Amino acid sequence: MRDYGRRERDYERRARAGRGPGIGSRVLGFLLLAWLAIGLLAAGQRHYFDSGPPLNCAGWGTIGLTALAGPLNYVGVDPKVGDCELPQPSR
């Protein structure tokens, strides 16, 4: 006696596993990219990129925080990183 129902269930499970990300993952990924793009647009409007790449960690930190703040930049959030020092590697 063979169990054809079990074989069919195994086939369906393998077929579902190979479909890739669902619609929720795609929407979440799109929203994340849009959020970061809006944040980088705000950093550009604040002229953080005009003089080339930042020369210190405070400049990079300010750009990073502005990008992470995303659309919140347009409702009054203005993240800035003060003076920061990176630890020196040991010799």
Gaussian input, Z-matrix of N, CA and C with variables (Angstrom, degrees):
# hf/3-21g

backbone

0 1
 N
 C     1     B1
 C     2     B2     1     A1
 N     3     B3     2     A2     1     D1
 C     4     B4     3     A3     2     D2
 C     5     B5     4     A4     3     D3
 N     6     B6     5     A5     4     D4
 C     7     B7     6     A6     5     D5
 C     8     B8     7     A7     6     D6
 N     9     B9     8     A8     7     D7
 C    10    B10     9     A9     8     D8
 C    11    B11    10    A10     9     D9
 N    12    B12    11    A11    10    D10
 C    13    B13    12    A12    11    D11
 C    14    B14    13    A13    12    D12
 N    15    B15    14    A14    13    D13
 C    16    B16    15    A15    14    D14
 C    17    B17    16    A16    15    D15
 N    18    B18    17    A17    16    D16
 C    19    B19    18    A18    17    D17
 C    20    B20    19    A19    18    D18
 N    21    B21    20    A20    19    D19
 C    22    B22    21    A21    20    D20
 C    23    B23    22    A22    21    D21
 N    24    B24    23    A23    22    D22
 C    25    B25    24    A24    23    D23
 C    26    B26    25    A25    24    D24
 N    27    B27    26    A26    25    D25
 C    28    B28    27    A27    26    D26
 C    29    B29    28    A28    27    D27
 N    30    B30    29    A29    28    D28
 C    31    B31    30    A30    29    D29
 C    32    B32    31    A31    30    D30
 N    33    B33    32    A32    31    D31
 C    34    B34    33    A33    32    D32
 C    35    B35    34    A34    33    D33
 N    36    B36    35    A35    34    D34
 C    37    B37    36    A36    35    D35
 C    38    B38    37    A37    36    D36
 N    39    B39    38    A38    37    D37
 C    40    B40    39    A39    38    D38
 C    41    B41    40    A40    39    D39
 N    42    B42    41    A41    40    D40
 C    43    B43    42    A42    41    D41
 C    44    B44    43    A43    42    D42
 N    45    B45    44    A44    43    D43
 C    46    B46    45    A45    44    D44
 C    47    B47    46    A46    45    D45
 N    48    B48    47    A47    46    D46
 C    49    B49    48    A48    47    D47
 C    50    B50    49    A49    48    D48
 N    51    B51    50    A50    49    D49
 C    52    B52    51    A51    50    D50
 C    53    B53    52    A52    51    D51
 N    54    B54    53    A53    52    D52
 C    55    B55    54    A54    53    D53
 C    56    B56    55    A55    54    D54
 N    57    B57    56    A56    55    D55
 C    58    B58    57    A57    56    D56
 C    59    B59    58    A58    57    D57
 N    60    B60    59    A59    58    D58
 C    61    B61    60    A60    59    D59
 C    62    B62    61    A61    60    D60
 N    63    B63    62    A62    61    D61
 C    64    B64    63    A63    62    D62
 C    65    B65    64    A64    63    D63
 N    66    B66    65    A65    64    D64
 C    67    B67    66    A66    65    D65
 C    68    B68    67    A67    66    D66
 N    69    B69    68    A68    67    D67
 C    70    B70    69    A69    68    D68
 C    71    B71    70    A70    69    D69
 N    72    B72    71    A71    70    D70
 C    73    B73    72    A72    71    D71
 C    74    B74    73    A73    72    D72
 N    75    B75    74    A74    73    D73
 C    76    B76    75    A75    74    D74
 C    77    B77    76    A76    75    D75
 N    78    B78    77    A77    76    D76
 C    79    B79    78    A78    77    D77
 C    80    B80    79    A79    78    D78
 N    81    B81    80    A80    79    D79
 C    82    B82    81    A81    80    D80
 C    83    B83    82    A82    81    D81
 N    84    B84    83    A83    82    D82
 C    85    B85    84    A84    83    D83
 C    86    B86    85    A85    84    D84
 N    87    B87    86    A86    85    D85
 C    88    B88    87    A87    86    D86
 C    89    B89    88    A88    87    D87
 N    90    B90    89    A89    88    D88
 C    91    B91    90    A90    89    D89
 C    92    B92    91    A91    90    D90
 N    93    B93    92    A92    91    D91
 C    94    B94    93    A93    92    D92
 C    95    B95    94    A94    93    D93
 N    96    B96    95    A95    94    D94
 C    97    B97    96    A96    95    D95
 C    98    B98    97    A97    96    D96
 N    99    B99    98    A98    97    D97
 C   100   B100    99    A99    98    D98
 C   101   B101   100   A100    99    D99
 N   102   B102   101   A101   100   D100
 C   103   B103   102   A102   101   D101
 C   104   B104   103   A103   102   D102
 N   105   B105   104   A104   103   D103
 C   106   B106   105   A105   104   D104
 C   107   B107   106   A106   105   D105
 N   108   B108   107   A107   106   D106
 C   109   B109   108   A108   107   D107
 C   110   B110   109   A109   108   D108
 N   111   B111   110   A110   109   D109
 C   112   B112   111   A111   110   D110
 C   113   B113   112   A112   111   D111
 N   114   B114   113   A113   112   D112
 C   115   B115   114   A114   113   D113
 C   116   B116   115   A115   114   D114
 N   117   B117   116   A116   115   D115
 C   118   B118   117   A117   116   D116
 C   119   B119   118   A118   117   D117
 N   120   B120   119   A119   118   D118
 C   121   B121   120   A120   119   D119
 C   122   B122   121   A121   120   D120
 N   123   B123   122   A122   121   D121
 C   124   B124   123   A123   122   D122
 C   125   B125   124   A124   123   D123
 N   126   B126   125   A125   124   D124
 C   127   B127   126   A126   125   D125
 C   128   B128   127   A127   126   D126
 N   129   B129   128   A128   127   D127
 C   130   B130   129   A129   128   D128
 C   131   B131   130   A130   129   D129
 N   132   B132   131   A131   130   D130
 C   133   B133   132   A132   131   D131
 C   134   B134   133   A133   132   D132
 N   135   B135   134   A134   133   D133
 C   136   B136   135   A135   134   D134
 C   137   B137   136   A136   135   D135
 N   138   B138   137   A137   136   D136
 C   139   B139   138   A138   137   D137
 C   140   B140   139   A139   138   D138
 N   141   B141   140   A140   139   D139
 C   142   B142   141   A141   140   D140
 C   143   B143   142   A142   141   D141
 N   144   B144   143   A143   142   D142
 C   145   B145   144   A144   143   D143
 C   146   B146   145   A145   144   D144
 N   147   B147   146   A146   145   D145
 C   148   B148   147   A147   146   D146
 C   149   B149   148   A148   147   D147
 N   150   B150   149   A149   148   D148
 C   151   B151   150   A150   149   D149
 C   152   B152   151   A151   150   D150
 N   153   B153   152   A152   151   D151
 C   154   B154   153   A153   152   D152
 C   155   B155   154   A154   153   D153
 N   156   B156   155   A155   154   D154
 C   157   B157   156   A156   155   D155
 C   158   B158   157   A157   156   D156
 N   159   B159   158   A158   157   D157
 C   160   B160   159   A159   158   D158
 C   161   B161   160   A160   159   D159
 N   162   B162   161   A161   160   D160
 C   163   B163   162   A162   161   D161
 C   164   B164   163   A163   162   D162
 N   165   B165   164   A164   163   D163
 C   166   B166   165   A165   164   D164
 C   167   B167   166   A166   165   D165
 N   168   B168   167   A167   166   D166
 C   169   B169   168   A168   167   D167
 C   170   B170   169   A169   168   D168
 N   171   B171   170   A170   169   D169
 C   172   B172   171   A171   170   D170
 C   173   B173   172   A172   171   D171
 N   174   B174   173   A173   172   D172
 C   175   B175   174   A174   173   D173
 C   176   B176   175   A175   174   D174
 N   177   B177   176   A176   175   D175
 C   178   B178   177   A177   176   D176
 C   179   B179   178   A178   177   D177
 N   180   B180   179   A179   178   D178
 C   181   B181   180   A180   179   D179
 C   182   B182   181   A181   180   D180
 N   183   B183   182   A182   181   D181
 C   184   B184   183   A183   182   D182
 C   185   B185   184   A184   183   D183
 N   186   B186   185   A185   184   D184
 C   187   B187   186   A186   185   D185
 C   188   B188   187   A187   186   D186
 N   189   B189   188   A188   187   D187
 C   190   B190   189   A189   188   D188
 C   191   B191   190   A190   189   D189
 N   192   B192   191   A191   190   D190
 C   193   B193   192   A192   191   D191
 C   194   B194   193   A193   192   D192
 N   195   B195   194   A194   193   D193
 C   196   B196   195   A195   194   D194
 C   197   B197   196   A196   195   D195
 N   198   B198   197   A197   196   D196
 C   199   B199   198   A198   197   D197
 C   200   B200   199   A199   198   D198
 N   201   B201   200   A200   199   D199
 C   202   B202   201   A201   200   D200
 C   203   B203   202   A202   201   D201
 N   204   B204   203   A203   202   D202
 C   205   B205   204   A204   203   D203
 C   206   B206   205   A205   204   D204
 N   207   B207   206   A206   205   D205
 C   208   B208   207   A207   206   D206
 C   209   B209   208   A208   207   D207
 N   210   B210   209   A209   208   D208
 C   211   B211   210   A210   209   D209
 C   212   B212   211   A211   210   D210
 N   213   B213   212   A212   211   D211
 C   214   B214   213   A213   212   D212
 C   215   B215   214   A214   213   D213
 N   216   B216   215   A215   214   D214
 C   217   B217   216   A216   215   D215
 C   218   B218   217   A217   216   D216
 N   219   B219   218   A218   217   D217
 C   220   B220   219   A219   218   D218
 C   221   B221   220   A220   219   D219
 N   222   B222   221   A221   220   D220
 C   223   B223   222   A222   221   D221
 C   224   B224   223   A223   222   D222
 N   225   B225   224   A224   223   D223
 C   226   B226   225   A225   224   D224
 C   227   B227   226   A226   225   D225
 N   228   B228   227   A227   226   D226
 C   229   B229   228   A228   227   D227
 C   230   B230   229   A229   228   D228
 N   231   B231   230   A230   229   D229
 C   232   B232   231   A231   230   D230
 C   233   B233   232   A232   231   D231
 N   234   B234   233   A233   232   D232
 C   235   B235   234   A234   233   D233
 C   236   B236   235   A235   234   D234
 N   237   B237   236   A236   235   D235
 C   238   B238   237   A237   236   D236
 C   239   B239   238   A238   237   D237
 N   240   B240   239   A239   238   D238
 C   241   B241   240   A240   239   D239
 C   242   B242   241   A241   240   D240
 N   243   B243   242   A242   241   D241
 C   244   B244   243   A243   242   D242
 C   245   B245   244   A244   243   D243
 N   246   B246   245   A245   244   D244
 C   247   B247   246   A246   245   D245
 C   248   B248   247   A247   246   D246
 N   249   B249   248   A248   247   D247
 C   250   B250   249   A249   248   D248
 C   251   B251   250   A250   249   D249
 N   252   B252   251   A251   250   D250
 C   253   B253   252   A252   251   D251
 C   254   B254   253   A253   252   D252
 N   255   B255   254   A254   253   D253
 C   256   B256   255   A255   254   D254
 C   257   B257   256   A256   255   D255
 N   258   B258   257   A257   256   D256
 C   259   B259   258   A258   257   D257
 C   260   B260   259   A259   258   D258
 N   261   B261   260   A260   259   D259
 C   262   B262   261   A261   260   D260
 C   263   B263   262   A262   261   D261
 N   264   B264   263   A263   262   D262
 C   265   B265   264   A264   263   D263
 C   266   B266   265   A265   264   D264
 N   267   B267   266   A266   265   D265
 C   268   B268   267   A267   266   D266
 C   269   B269   268   A268   267   D267
 N   270   B270   269   A269   268   D268
 C   271   B271   270   A270   269   D269
 C   272   B272   271   A271   270   D270

   B1=1.4352
   B2=1.5294
   B3=1.3106
   B4=1.4614
   B5=1.5195
   B6=1.3190
   B7=1.4640
   B8=1.5314
   B9=1.3337
   B10=1.4608
   B11=1.5281
   B12=1.3185
   B13=1.4580
   B14=1.5124
   B15=1.3271
   B16=1.4662
   B17=1.5224
   B18=1.3267
   B19=1.4548
   B20=1.5308
   B21=1.2947
   B22=1.4549
   B23=1.5296
   B24=1.3167
   B25=1.4657
   B26=1.5227
   B27=1.3322
   B28=1.4590
   B29=1.5256
   B30=1.3120
   B31=1.4592
   B32=1.5277
   B33=1.3177
   B34=1.4642
   B35=1.5257
   B36=1.3250
   B37=1.4628
   B38=1.5329
   B39=1.3277
   B40=1.4582
   B41=1.5262
   B42=1.3025
   B43=1.4627
   B44=1.5207
   B45=1.3349
   B46=1.4701
   B47=1.5152
   B48=1.3264
   B49=1.4612
   B50=1.5255
   B51=1.3093
   B52=1.4503
   B53=1.5091
   B54=1.3067
   B55=1.4609
   B56=1.5098
   B57=1.2905
   B58=1.4556
   B59=1.5183
   B60=1.3368
   B61=1.4631
   B62=1.5204
   B63=1.3028
   B64=1.4552
   B65=1.5143
   B66=1.2972
   B67=1.4648
   B68=1.5344
   B69=1.3299
   B70=1.4665
   B71=1.5156
   B72=1.3297
   B73=1.4669
   B74=1.5192
   B75=1.3092
   B76=1.4590
   B77=1.5237
   B78=1.3132
   B79=1.4646
   B80=1.5264
   B81=1.3376
   B82=1.4577
   B83=1.5243
   B84=1.3215
   B85=1.4551
   B86=1.5160
   B87=1.3357
   B88=1.4631
   B89=1.5220
   B90=1.3284
   B91=1.4689
   B92=1.5244
   B93=1.3293
   B94=1.4585
   B95=1.5248
   B96=1.3313
   B97=1.4577
   B98=1.5271
   B99=1.3254
   B100=1.4654
   B101=1.5291
   B102=1.3343
   B103=1.4729
   B104=1.5336
   B105=1.3417
   B106=1.4645
   B107=1.5290
   B108=1.3248
   B109=1.4632
   B110=1.5291
   B111=1.3145
   B112=1.4699
   B113=1.5260
   B114=1.3257
   B115=1.4565
   B116=1.5160
   B117=1.3270
   B118=1.4647
   B119=1.5274
   B120=1.3122
   B121=1.4629
   B122=1.5341
   B123=1.3213
   B124=1.4700
   B125=1.5242
   B126=1.3397
   B127=1.4711
   B128=1.5240
   B129=1.3144
   B130=1.4586
   B131=1.5220
   B132=1.3278
   B133=1.4594
   B134=1.5232
   B135=1.3235
   B136=1.4714
   B137=1.5266
   B138=1.3083
   B139=1.4665
   B140=1.5193
   B141=1.3245
   B142=1.4573
   B143=1.5268
   B144=1.3282
   B145=1.4608
   B146=1.5299
   B147=1.3143
   B148=1.4677
   B149=1.5244
   B150=1.2987
   B151=1.4649
   B152=1.5226
   B153=1.3048
   B154=1.4646
   B155=1.5178
   B156=1.3156
   B157=1.4643
   B158=1.5320
   B159=1.3203
   B160=1.4640
   B161=1.5364
   B162=1.3153
   B163=1.4555
   B164=1.5203
   B165=1.3056
   B166=1.4675
   B167=1.5259
   B168=1.3141
   B169=1.4655
   B170=1.5283
   B171=1.3406
   B172=1.4659
   B173=1.5262
   B174=1.3205
   B175=1.4609
   B176=1.5207
   B177=1.3384
   B178=1.4694
   B179=1.5212
   B180=1.3271
   B181=1.4632
   B182=1.5188
   B183=1.3346
   B184=1.4641
   B185=1.5235
   B186=1.3195
   B187=1.4693
   B188=1.5233
   B189=1.3365
   B190=1.4697
   B191=1.5156
   B192=1.3083
   B193=1.4639
   B194=1.5274
   B195=1.3224
   B196=1.4664
   B197=1.5246
   B198=1.3350
   B199=1.4714
   B200=1.5183
   B201=1.3223
   B202=1.4693
   B203=1.5214
   B204=1.3224
   B205=1.4687
   B206=1.5204
   B207=1.3388
   B208=1.4658
   B209=1.5153
   B210=1.3412
   B211=1.4682
   B212=1.5290
   B213=1.3247
   B214=1.4654
   B215=1.5246
   B216=1.3491
   B217=1.4595
   B218=1.5236
   B219=1.3109
   B220=1.4624
   B221=1.5274
   B222=1.3285
   B223=1.4704
   B224=1.5304
   B225=1.3399
   B226=1.4505
   B227=1.5157
   B228=1.3064
   B229=1.4673
   B230=1.5256
   B231=1.3167
   B232=1.4693
   B233=1.5272
   B234=1.3368
   B235=1.4664
   B236=1.5230
   B237=1.3080
   B238=1.4663
   B239=1.5152
   B240=1.3115
   B241=1.4559
   B242=1.5218
   B243=1.3131
   B244=1.4625
   B245=1.5163
   B246=1.2810
   B247=1.4569
   B248=1.5249
   B249=1.3065
   B250=1.4583
   B251=1.5197
   B252=1.3148
   B253=1.4574
   B254=1.5180
   B255=1.3008
   B256=1.4578
   B257=1.5159
   B258=1.3308
   B259=1.4650
   B260=1.5287
   B261=1.3089
   B262=1.4634
   B263=1.5227
   B264=1.3156
   B265=1.4701
   B266=1.5323
   B267=1.3082
   B268=1.4669
   B269=1.5306
   B270=1.2967
   B271=1.4689
   B272=1.4891
   A1=110.04
   A2=116.72
   A3=121.72
   A4=110.21
   A5=114.14
   A6=119.97
   A7=108.48
   A8=116.10
   A9=120.42
   A10=111.82
   A11=117.95
   A12=121.11
   A13=111.72
   A14=116.70
   A15=119.70
   A16=110.45
   A17=117.29
   A18=120.98
   A19=110.24
   A20=117.14
   A21=121.52
   A22=110.99
   A23=117.25
   A24=120.26
   A25=110.72
   A26=118.38
   A27=120.99
   A28=110.82
   A29=116.86
   A30=121.41
   A31=110.62
   A32=117.45
   A33=120.95
   A34=111.43
   A35=116.56
   A36=120.00
   A37=110.62
   A38=117.45
   A39=120.42
   A40=110.85
   A41=118.41
   A42=121.78
   A43=110.56
   A44=117.91
   A45=120.76
   A46=111.15
   A47=117.92
   A48=121.20
   A49=111.50
   A50=119.44
   A51=122.00
   A52=114.75
   A53=118.81
   A54=121.46
   A55=113.92
   A56=119.29
   A57=121.07
   A58=111.61
   A59=115.95
   A60=119.74
   A61=111.92
   A62=115.06
   A63=120.48
   A64=111.63
   A65=115.12
   A66=121.18
   A67=110.89
   A68=117.00
   A69=120.14
   A70=112.25
   A71=116.71
   A72=120.75
   A73=110.81
   A74=116.36
   A75=119.69
   A76=111.39
   A77=116.97
   A78=120.70
   A79=109.90
   A80=116.63
   A81=120.17
   A82=111.09
   A83=117.69
   A84=121.18
   A85=112.30
   A86=116.65
   A87=120.61
   A88=110.92
   A89=117.25
   A90=120.09
   A91=111.23
   A92=117.10
   A93=120.79
   A94=110.83
   A95=116.93
   A96=119.86
   A97=111.54
   A98=117.51
   A99=120.88
   A100=110.21
   A101=117.07
   A102=121.74
   A103=110.18
   A104=116.77
   A105=120.52
   A106=111.30
   A107=117.54
   A108=120.25
   A109=110.79
   A110=117.37
   A111=120.65
   A112=109.97
   A113=117.28
   A114=120.86
   A115=112.48
   A116=117.19
   A117=119.94
   A118=111.14
   A119=116.53
   A120=120.09
   A121=110.68
   A122=116.24
   A123=119.87
   A124=110.78
   A125=117.59
   A126=120.45
   A127=110.12
   A128=117.46
   A129=120.35
   A130=111.83
   A131=117.13
   A132=120.49
   A133=112.18
   A134=116.27
   A135=120.38
   A136=111.30
   A137=117.13
   A138=124.35
   A139=113.31
   A140=117.56
   A141=120.14
   A142=112.15
   A143=118.43
   A144=121.86
   A145=112.94
   A146=118.57
   A147=121.74
   A148=113.34
   A149=118.64
   A150=120.74
   A151=111.87
   A152=117.97
   A153=121.01
   A154=110.49
   A155=116.03
   A156=118.56
   A157=111.16
   A158=116.74
   A159=119.58
   A160=110.55
   A161=115.30
   A162=119.84
   A163=113.36
   A164=118.50
   A165=119.49
   A166=110.35
   A167=115.94
   A168=119.66
   A169=111.45
   A170=118.14
   A171=119.68
   A172=110.38
   A173=117.56
   A174=120.65
   A175=111.76
   A176=116.22
   A177=119.67
   A178=111.12
   A179=116.50
   A180=120.19
   A181=112.80
   A182=115.99
   A183=120.08
   A184=110.57
   A185=117.53
   A186=120.85
   A187=110.21
   A188=116.63
   A189=120.17
   A190=112.33
   A191=117.05
   A192=120.04
   A193=111.73
   A194=116.36
   A195=119.50
   A196=110.13
   A197=116.83
   A198=120.44
   A199=110.78
   A200=117.78
   A201=120.58
   A202=112.10
   A203=116.70
   A204=119.74
   A205=111.12
   A206=116.95
   A207=121.59
   A208=113.12
   A209=116.76
   A210=121.05
   A211=113.74
   A212=117.97
   A213=120.05
   A214=111.39
   A215=116.93
   A216=120.72
   A217=111.77
   A218=117.23
   A219=121.46
   A220=112.98
   A221=116.79
   A222=119.70
   A223=110.72
   A224=116.31
   A225=119.57
   A226=116.40
   A227=119.41
   A228=120.69
   A229=108.00
   A230=117.05
   A231=122.07
   A232=108.68
   A233=116.96
   A234=119.18
   A235=111.74
   A236=115.61
   A237=121.46
   A238=108.25
   A239=114.75
   A240=121.25
   A241=106.86
   A242=115.80
   A243=119.93
   A244=110.11
   A245=116.60
   A246=122.00
   A247=109.43
   A248=116.91
   A249=119.93
   A250=109.41
   A251=115.76
   A252=121.24
   A253=108.95
   A254=115.46
   A255=120.55
   A256=109.18
   A257=118.28
   A258=119.39
   A259=110.48
   A260=115.22
   A261=121.35
   A262=109.54
   A263=118.00
   A264=119.66
   A265=110.90
   A266=115.04
   A267=118.85
   A268=109.37
   A269=115.14
   A270=119.44
   A271=110.95
   D1=128.00
   D2=-179.04
   D3=-104.62
   D4=150.26
   D5=179.05
   D6=-105.16
   D7=86.32
   D8=-178.30
   D9=-68.70
   D10=-29.03
   D11=179.74
   D12=-63.84
   D13=-39.00
   D14=179.85
   D15=-67.20
   D16=-41.72
   D17=179.20
   D18=-60.91
   D19=-40.53
   D20=179.68
   D21=-66.07
   D22=-41.08
   D23=178.29
   D24=-64.26
   D25=-40.49
   D26=177.96
   D27=-61.92
   D28=-41.76
   D29=179.04
   D30=-62.74
   D31=-43.59
   D32=179.80
   D33=-64.50
   D34=-39.65
   D35=179.89
   D36=-65.32
   D37=-42.59
   D38=178.17
   D39=-65.89
   D40=-36.90
   D41=179.37
   D42=-66.15
   D43=-40.66
   D44=178.83
   D45=-67.66
   D46=-36.30
   D47=-177.31
   D48=-67.32
   D49=-26.95
   D50=-177.20
   D51=-90.15
   D52=5.58
   D53=-176.29
   D54=-78.20
   D55=-21.06
   D56=-179.20
   D57=92.17
   D58=-164.31
   D59=-176.37
   D60=-67.82
   D61=146.35
   D62=178.98
   D63=-80.52
   D64=-179.86
   D65=-177.51
   D66=-65.52
   D67=-33.32
   D68=179.28
   D69=-64.28
   D70=-40.46
   D71=178.82
   D72=-66.02
   D73=-39.23
   D74=-179.78
   D75=-67.44
   D76=-41.79
   D77=178.94
   D78=-65.24
   D79=-43.57
   D80=179.21
   D81=-62.87
   D82=-41.66
   D83=177.55
   D84=-63.48
   D85=-41.78
   D86=177.53
   D87=-63.45
   D88=-43.43
   D89=-179.94
   D90=-64.37
   D91=-37.99
   D92=178.23
   D93=-64.60
   D94=-45.26
   D95=178.39
   D96=-64.31
   D97=-40.29
   D98=178.36
   D99=-64.04
   D100=-41.74
   D101=179.19
   D102=-59.14
   D103=-48.42
   D104=-178.96
   D105=-67.65
   D106=-37.37
   D107=178.45
   D108=-63.56
   D109=-40.42
   D110=177.59
   D111=-64.78
   D112=-38.96
   D113=177.27
   D114=-64.59
   D115=-41.07
   D116=177.78
   D117=-69.10
   D118=-34.14
   D119=174.47
   D120=-61.97
   D121=-41.74
   D122=177.64
   D123=-64.24
   D124=-39.07
   D125=177.76
   D126=-63.86
   D127=-38.03
   D128=177.28
   D129=-66.83
   D130=-38.80
   D131=178.88
   D132=-68.65
   D133=-22.71
   D134=176.06
   D135=-90.03
   D136=7.43
   D137=175.69
   D138=62.76
   D139=33.93
   D140=177.67
   D141=-74.30
   D142=-16.10
   D143=-177.46
   D144=-105.98
   D145=0.74
   D146=-172.68
   D147=-64.85
   D148=-39.51
   D149=-175.12
   D150=-97.46
   D151=27.99
   D152=-178.80
   D153=87.57
   D154=-169.84
   D155=-179.03
   D156=-68.94
   D157=149.45
   D158=179.17
   D159=-62.27
   D160=149.22
   D161=-176.45
   D162=-97.68
   D163=-11.24
   D164=-178.50
   D165=-134.81
   D166=172.76
   D167=-176.09
   D168=-70.44
   D169=-25.49
   D170=177.92
   D171=-66.62
   D172=-39.36
   D173=178.02
   D174=-65.27
   D175=-45.09
   D176=177.49
   D177=-64.71
   D178=-39.47
   D179=179.52
   D180=-64.69
   D181=-39.38
   D182=178.50
   D183=-64.66
   D184=-42.86
   D185=178.03
   D186=-64.26
   D187=-43.15
   D188=179.35
   D189=-62.60
   D190=-44.97
   D191=179.35
   D192=-66.65
   D193=-37.00
   D194=177.79
   D195=-64.27
   D196=-41.90
   D197=178.12
   D198=-65.02
   D199=-41.00
   D200=179.50
   D201=-68.46
   D202=-30.73
   D203=179.23
   D204=-70.17
   D205=-25.44
   D206=174.52
   D207=54.30
   D208=-130.14
   D209=-176.95
   D210=-63.98
   D211=-16.68
   D212=179.15
   D213=-64.12
   D214=-20.04
   D215=176.44
   D216=-60.80
   D217=-27.67
   D218=-176.16
   D219=-89.68
   D220=1.32
   D221=175.33
   D222=-118.09
   D223=19.07
   D224=172.26
   D225=112.38
   D226=-8.02
   D227=179.15
   D228=-75.11
   D229=129.35
   D230=178.95
   D231=-134.56
   D232=79.40
   D233=-176.44
   D234=-72.17
   D235=135.63
   D236=176.87
   D237=-140.06
   D238=143.29
   D239=176.72
   D240=-104.23
   D241=129.23
   D242=178.15
   D243=-75.40
   D244=-159.13
   D245=-179.86
   D246=-68.35
   D247=130.36
   D248=178.55
   D249=-133.99
   D250=154.58
   D251=179.77
   D252=-127.13
   D253=131.08
   D254=175.59
   D255=-85.43
   D256=143.01
   D257=177.95
   D258=-68.49
   D259=144.64
   D260=179.06
   D261=-83.15
   D262=140.56
   D263=178.36
   D264=-67.17
   D265=147.91
   D266=178.55
   D267=-77.39
   D268=155.56
   D269=-178.47
   D270=-100.50

